[in-house]
Amino acid sequence: MQGVFHKSELEIAAHENLDVVFHHMEHLNWLDQINLLKPIKAWLKINTGLNRLGFSLLEGEIAYHKLKRHPKISQNINILSHFACADIKEHLLNN
């Protein structure tokens, strides 16, 4: 859920048929710098409040469209987030 740490990991993911979480624009830029034998299955991580990882809503929309058009990405883009209230023990979503 944390994504890749180096562009070479995108090549490994493609080779091993692994899904990749994209949460930073640098990850998308790496797609243009590598060669892949087949498209990667992508997850787009949106920051919904804890501000740990993920695109803002505006950045997320831009990233989604870039991934959707990218030839190195499978065309079914998945979206994920973290619990926006994970640090509030009593919150309804945590029960």
BALOBA-1460 file (C-alpha; in Angstrom, 3 decimals):
// residues 95
<rec num="1" residu="m" x="0.000" y="0.000" z="0.000"/>
<rec num="2" residu="q" x="3.026" y="2.248" z="0.158"/>
<rec num="3" residu="g" x="3.984" y="2.065" z="-3.493"/>
<rec num="4" residu="v" x="7.430" y="1.681" z="-4.983"/>
<rec num="5" residu="f" x="10.652" y="3.243" z="-3.749"/>
<rec num="6" residu="h" x="12.580" y="3.171" z="-7.042"/>
<rec num="7" residu="k" x="11.590" y="3.097" z="-10.688"/>
<rec num="8" residu="s" x="13.230" y="-0.323" z="-11.124"/>
<rec num="9" residu="e" x="10.539" y="-1.755" z="-8.840"/>
<rec num="10" residu="l" x="7.962" y="-0.952" z="-11.520"/>
<rec num="11" residu="e" x="9.784" y="-3.340" z="-13.859"/>
<rec num="12" residu="i" x="9.768" y="-6.029" z="-11.178"/>
<rec num="13" residu="a" x="6.056" y="-5.492" z="-10.561"/>
<rec num="14" residu="a" x="5.259" y="-5.857" z="-14.262"/>
<rec num="15" residu="h" x="7.375" y="-8.997" z="-14.536"/>
<rec num="16" residu="e" x="5.810" y="-10.580" z="-11.443"/>
<rec num="17" residu="n" x="2.225" y="-9.461" z="-12.245"/>
<rec num="18" residu="l" x="2.031" y="-7.361" z="-9.081"/>
<rec num="19" residu="d" x="-0.317" y="-4.440" z="-8.553"/>
<rec num="20" residu="v" x="1.328" y="-1.085" z="-7.803"/>
<rec num="21" residu="v" x="0.060" y="1.731" z="-5.588"/>
<rec num="22" residu="f" x="0.745" y="5.202" z="-6.993"/>
<rec num="23" residu="h" x="0.635" y="7.941" z="-4.352"/>
<rec num="24" residu="h" x="3.127" y="10.532" z="-5.595"/>
<rec num="25" residu="m" x="3.653" y="12.299" z="-8.930"/>
<rec num="26" residu="e" x="7.226" y="11.005" z="-9.027"/>
<rec num="27" residu="h" x="5.823" y="7.490" z="-9.434"/>
<rec num="28" residu="l" x="3.971" y="8.581" z="-12.557"/>
<rec num="29" residu="n" x="7.080" y="10.267" z="-13.940"/>
<rec num="30" residu="w" x="9.009" y="7.017" z="-13.498"/>
<rec num="31" residu="l" x="6.605" y="5.322" z="-15.917"/>
<rec num="32" residu="d" x="8.028" y="7.497" z="-18.694"/>
<rec num="33" residu="q" x="11.600" y="6.515" z="-17.793"/>
<rec num="34" residu="i" x="11.345" y="2.722" z="-17.928"/>
<rec num="35" residu="n" x="10.548" y="-0.052" z="-20.366"/>
<rec num="36" residu="l" x="7.952" y="-2.616" z="-19.394"/>
<rec num="37" residu="l" x="7.143" y="-5.905" z="-21.068"/>
<rec num="38" residu="k" x="3.460" y="-5.574" z="-20.127"/>
<rec num="39" residu="p" x="1.187" y="-3.031" z="-18.457"/>
<rec num="40" residu="i" x="1.027" y="-2.674" z="-14.683"/>
<rec num="41" residu="k" x="-2.162" y="-2.980" z="-12.645"/>
<rec num="42" residu="a" x="-2.484" y="0.364" z="-10.864"/>
<rec num="43" residu="w" x="-3.992" y="1.546" z="-7.609"/>
<rec num="44" residu="l" x="-4.333" y="5.280" z="-7.050"/>
<rec num="45" residu="k" x="-4.042" y="6.264" z="-3.389"/>
<rec num="46" residu="i" x="-6.048" y="9.310" z="-2.299"/>
<rec num="47" residu="n" x="-5.262" y="11.188" z="0.904"/>
<rec num="48" residu="t" x="-8.496" y="11.394" z="2.865"/>
<rec num="49" residu="g" x="-7.320" y="13.077" z="6.007"/>
<rec num="50" residu="l" x="-4.385" y="11.545" z="7.858"/>
<rec num="51" residu="n" x="-1.895" y="13.192" z="5.478"/>
<rec num="52" residu="r" x="0.482" y="10.242" z="5.452"/>
<rec num="53" residu="l" x="0.473" y="9.139" z="1.822"/>
<rec num="54" residu="g" x="-1.685" y="9.820" z="-1.178"/>
<rec num="55" residu="f" x="-2.755" y="12.423" z="-3.663"/>
<rec num="56" residu="s" x="-4.979" y="15.321" z="-2.715"/>
<rec num="57" residu="l" x="-8.348" y="15.251" z="-4.467"/>
<rec num="58" residu="l" x="-7.133" y="17.702" z="-7.118"/>
<rec num="59" residu="e" x="-3.822" y="15.888" z="-7.667"/>
<rec num="60" residu="g" x="-5.697" y="12.586" z="-7.621"/>
<rec num="61" residu="e" x="-7.900" y="13.656" z="-10.502"/>
<rec num="62" residu="i" x="-4.845" y="14.680" z="-12.532"/>
<rec num="63" residu="a" x="-3.021" y="11.458" z="-11.643"/>
<rec num="64" residu="y" x="-6.075" y="9.347" z="-12.503"/>
<rec num="65" residu="h" x="-6.311" y="10.824" z="-15.993"/>
<rec num="66" residu="k" x="-2.581" y="10.410" z="-16.553"/>
<rec num="67" residu="l" x="-2.721" y="6.762" z="-15.480"/>
<rec num="68" residu="k" x="-5.856" y="6.156" z="-17.528"/>
<rec num="69" residu="r" x="-4.112" y="7.375" z="-20.709"/>
<rec num="70" residu="h" x="-0.742" y="5.773" z="-20.021"/>
<rec num="71" residu="p" x="0.139" y="2.793" z="-22.259"/>
<rec num="72" residu="k" x="2.130" y="1.133" z="-19.453"/>
<rec num="73" residu="i" x="-0.917" y="0.916" z="-17.162"/>
<rec num="74" residu="s" x="-3.786" y="-1.576" z="-17.346"/>
<rec num="75" residu="q" x="-6.926" y="0.368" z="-18.061"/>
<rec num="76" residu="n" x="-8.845" y="-0.574" z="-14.923"/>
<rec num="77" residu="i" x="-7.527" y="1.955" z="-12.420"/>
<rec num="78" residu="n" x="-8.306" y="1.021" z="-8.814"/>
<rec num="79" residu="i" x="-8.673" y="3.641" z="-6.096"/>
<rec num="80" residu="l" x="-7.825" y="3.269" z="-2.425"/>
<rec num="81" residu="s" x="-7.408" y="5.354" z="0.661"/>
<rec num="82" residu="h" x="-6.723" y="4.945" z="4.331"/>
<rec num="83" residu="f" x="-9.248" y="5.449" z="7.081"/>
<rec num="84" residu="a" x="-9.548" y="9.191" z="7.584"/>
<rec num="85" residu="c" x="-10.257" y="8.664" z="11.252"/>
<rec num="86" residu="a" x="-8.000" y="5.720" z="12.144"/>
<rec num="87" residu="d" x="-6.472" y="7.704" z="14.982"/>
<rec num="88" residu="i" x="-9.908" y="8.334" z="16.602"/>
<rec num="89" residu="k" x="-10.611" y="5.122" z="18.471"/>
<rec num="90" residu="e" x="-14.270" y="5.892" z="19.184"/>
<rec num="91" residu="h" x="-15.186" y="6.890" z="15.607"/>
<rec num="92" residu="l" x="-18.097" y="5.002" z="14.054"/>
<rec num="93" residu="l" x="-15.989" y="3.804" z="11.092"/>
<rec num="94" residu="n" x="-13.529" y="2.109" z="13.450"/>
<rec num="95" residu="n" x="-16.111" y="-0.118" z="15.117"/>
